[in-house]
Amino acid sequence: MAYQMTITLTDEEYTALATEAAKKGKRPEMLLHDMIQHLQPSPQVKRPLTGREFEEQLYREGLIENIPTRRPLTPEEQAERERLGQVFAGGKSMSEMVIEDRGPHLLTPSLAPQSAVRSVNAY
């Protein structure tokens, strides 16, 4: 929407306006327009980002490769995920690998030397 108005200036006011406009290489009405633009309030107070806005910011900053669409997987996509799960699920679980890496426990009665077993039983 645009408004049009007429203002009345004294000779001194118009001279001051025209002089300032000439210094800036503008017409007096354009200088007034620019001055009004500077009077407008600062942008609204910042509010927290929504989840979507946060995802878009991360995408623009290059921290994520895509923005989730939040749509359910198609049957083909679901089947592919299940197939990949089966491919990568083979082998030992992480807890089994950790237990193996630890080696035998020194204080178990079957593997520990008899002196260690006696000292443990003494407590």
DRENBA-222241 format. One record per residue: x, y, z of N, C-alpha, C in turn; residue in three letters. Coordinates in steps of 0.2 Angstrom, whole numbers, padded with zeros to 4 digits, always signed. Layout:
XYZXYZXYZala/...
***
This chain:
+0004-0006+0000+0000+0000+0000+0004+0006+0000met/+0002+0011-0004+0006+0017-0004+0002+0023-0002ala/+0005+0028+0001+0001+0034+0003+0004+0040-0001tyr/+0000+0045-0002+0003+0051-0005+0000+0057-0001gln/+0005+0062+0001+0003+0067+0005+0007+0073+0003met/+0004+0079+0004+0007+0085+0003+0009+0089+0009thr/+0015+0091+0010+0017+0095+0016+0019+0102+0014ile/+0018+0106+0019+0019+0113+0018+0026+0115+0022thr/+0031+0118+0018+0037+0120+0021+0038+0127+0020leu/+0041+0130+0025+0043+0137+0025+0049+0137+0020thr/+0051+0144+0018+0056+0144+0013+0063+0142+0016asp/+0064+0143+0023+0070+0141+0026+0070+0133+0027glu/+0064+0130+0028+0064+0123+0028+0066+0120+0022glu/+0062+0122+0016+0064+0120+0010+0071+0121+0008tyr/+0074+0126+0009+0081+0128+0007+0085+0123+0011thr/+0084+0121+0017+0088+0117+0021+0087+0110+0018ala/+0081+0108+0016+0080+0101+0013+0084+0101+0007leu/+0083+0106+0003+0086+0106-0004+0093+0106-0004ala/+0096+0109+0001+0104+0110+0002+0106+0103+0004thr/+0103+0100+0009+0105+0093+0011+0105+0088+0005glu/+0099+0088+0002+0098+0084-0004+0103+0084-0009ala/+0105+0091-0011+0110+0092-0016+0117+0089-0013ala/+0119+0090-0007+0125+0087-0004+0125+0080-0005lys/+0120+0076-0005+0120+0069-0006+0118+0067-0013lys/+0117+0072-0017+0116+0070-0024+0109+0067-0025gly/+0104+0069-0021+0097+0066-0022+0092+0072-0023lys/+0086+0070-0025+0081+0075-0025+0078+0076-0018arg/+0075+0082-0016+0072+0083-0009+0067+0077-0007pro/+0063+0075-0011+0058+0070-0009+0061+0063-0008glu/+0067+0062-0012+0070+0055-0010+0074+0056-0004met/+0077+0062-0002+0080+0063+0004+0075+0062+0010leu/+0069+0065+0009+0064+0064+0014+0062+0056+0015leu/+0061+0053+0010+0060+0046+0010+0065+0042+0014his/+0071+0043+0012+0077+0040+0016+0077+0042+0023asp/+0075+0048+0025+0075+0050+0032+0069+0046+0036met/+0064+0045+0032+0058+0041+0035+0060+0034+0036ile/+0064+0031+0032+0066+0024+0032+0070+0023+0039gln/+0074+0028+0040+0078+0028+0046+0074+0029+0053his/+0068+0031+0052+0064+0032+0058+0061+0026+0060leu/+0060+0021+0056+0057+0015+0057+0060+0011+0063gln/+0056+0008+0067+0059+0004+0073+0063-0001+0070pro/+0068-0003+0075+0072-0009+0073+0068-0015+0072ser/+0071-0020+0069+0068-0026+0068+0065-0029+0075pro/+0060-0033+0074+0057-0036+0080+0062-0040+0084gln/+0060-0040+0091+0064-0044+0096+0065-0051+0093val/+0071-0053+0094+0073-0060+0092+0069-0065+0096lys/+0066-0070+0093+0062-0075+0096+0066-0082+0095arg/+0065-0087+0099+0069-0093+0098+0067-0096+0091pro/+0071-0099+0088+0070-0103+0081+0065-0108+0082leu/+0061-0110+0077+0057-0116+0077+0062-0121+0075thr/+0059-0127+0076+0063-0133+0074+0065-0133+0067gly/+0060-0131+0062+0062-0131+0055+0067-0125+0054arg/+0066-0120+0057+0071-0114+0056+0078-0116+0058glu/+0078-0120+0063+0085-0122+0066+0088-0127+0061phe/+0084-0132+0058+0086-0136+0053+0089-0133+0047glu/+0085-0128+0045+0087-0124+0039+0094-0120+0040glu/+0094-0117+0046+0101-0114+0048+0106-0119+0048gln/+0106-0125+0051+0111-0130+0050+0113-0132+0043leu/+0108-0132+0039+0109-0134+0032+0113-0128+0028tyr/+0111-0122+0029+0114-0116+0026+0121-0116+0029arg/+0123-0118+0035+0130-0117+0038+0134-0124+0036glu/+0131-0128+0032+0134-0134+0030+0135-0139+0035gly/+0132-0139+0041+0133-0144+0046+0128-0150+0045leu/+0123-0150+0041+0119-0156+0040+0119-0156+0032ile/+0118-0162+0029+0118-0163+0022+0111-0162+0019glu/+0106-0163+0023+0099-0162+0021+0094-0161+0026asn/+0088-0159+0025+0083-0157+0030+0078-0163+0029ile/+0077-0166+0035+0072-0172+0035+0065-0170+0032pro/+0062-0174+0028+0055-0173+0026+0050-0175+0030thr/+0051-0179+0035+0046-0181+0040+0041-0185+0037arg/+0042-0188+0031+0037-0192+0028+0039-0200+0030arg/+0034-0204+0030+0035-0211+0031+0039-0214+0025pro/+0043-0219+0027+0047-0223+0022+0042-0226+0017leu/+0044-0227+0011+0041-0231+0006+0042-0238+0008thr/+0038-0243+0005+0040-0250+0006+0047-0252+0004pro/+0049-0249-0002+0055-0250-0005+0061-0248+0000glu/+0060-0242+0003+0065-0239+0007+0065-0243+0014glu/+0060-0245+0016+0059-0249+0022+0063-0256+0021gln/+0062-0259+0015+0065-0265+0013+0072-0265+0013ala/+0075-0259+0010+0082-0258+0009+0085-0257+0016glu/+0082-0253+0021+0084-0253+0027+0085-0259+0031arg/+0080-0264+0030+0080-0270+0033+0086-0274+0031glu/+0087-0274+0024+0092-0278+0021+0099-0276+0023arg/+0100-0269+0024+0106-0267+0026+0107-0268+0033leu/+0102-0268+0037+0102-0271+0044+0105-0278+0045gly/+0102-0282+0040+0104-0289+0041+0112-0290+0038gln/+0114-0286+0033+0121-0286+0031+0125-0284+0036val/+0124-0279+0040+0129-0276+0045+0128-0279+0052phe/+0123-0283+0053+0121-0286+0059+0125-0292+0060ala/+0128-0295+0055+0132-0301+0056+0138-0300+0061gly/+0141-0306+0064+0147-0305+0068+0145-0305+0075gly/+0150-0303+0079+0149-0302+0086+0146-0296+0088lys/+0143-0296+0094+0141-0289+0097+0146-0285+0100ser/+0146-0279+0101+0151-0275+0103+0153-0277+0110met/+0148-0279+0114+0149-0281+0121+0154-0288+0121ser/+0152-0292+0116+0156-0298+0116+0164-0297+0114glu/+0164-0292+0109+0171-0290+0108+0175-0287+0113met/+0172-0283+0117+0175-0279+0123+0177-0285+0128val/+0173-0290+0129+0174-0295+0134+0180-0299+0132ile/+0181-0300+0125+0186-0304+0123+0193-0300+0123glu/+0192-0293+0122+0198-0289+0122+0201-0288+0129asp/+0197-0289+0134+0199-0288+0141+0204-0294+0143arg/+0203-0300+0140+0207-0306+0142+0204-0309+0148gly/+0207-0314+0151+0205-0318+0156+0205-0314+0163pro/+0200-0314+0167+0200-0311+0173+0205-0314+0178his/+0209-0310+0181+0214-0313+0186+0212-0316+0192leu/+0206-0313+0195+0204-0315+0201+0198-0320+0201leu/+0197-0323+0195+0192-0329+0195+0196-0335+0198thr/+0192-0339+0202+0196-0344+0205+0199-0349+0200pro/+0195-0350+0195+0198-0355+0190+0204-0353+0186ser/+0205-0347+0185+0211-0344+0182+0216-0341+0186leu/+0215-0339+0192+0220-0335+0196+0224-0340+0200ala/+0230-0338+0201+0235-0342+0205+0232-0343+0212pro/+0234-0348+0215+0231-0350+0222+0233-0345+0227gln/+0238-0341+0227+0240-0336+0232+0235-0330+0231ser/+0233-0328+0225+0228-0323+0224+0221-0325+0227ala/+0219-0332+0226+0213-0334+0228+0213-0334+0236val/+0218-0336+0239+0218-0336+0246+0218-0328+0249arg/+0221-0324+0246+0221-0317+0248+0214-0314+0247ser/+0210-0316+0242+0203-0313+0240+0199-0316+0246val/+0200-0323+0247+0195-0326+0252+0197-0323+0259asn/+0202-0321+0260+0204-0318+0267+0200-0312+0269ala/+0198-0308+0264+0194-0302+0266+0187-0304+0268tyr/
***
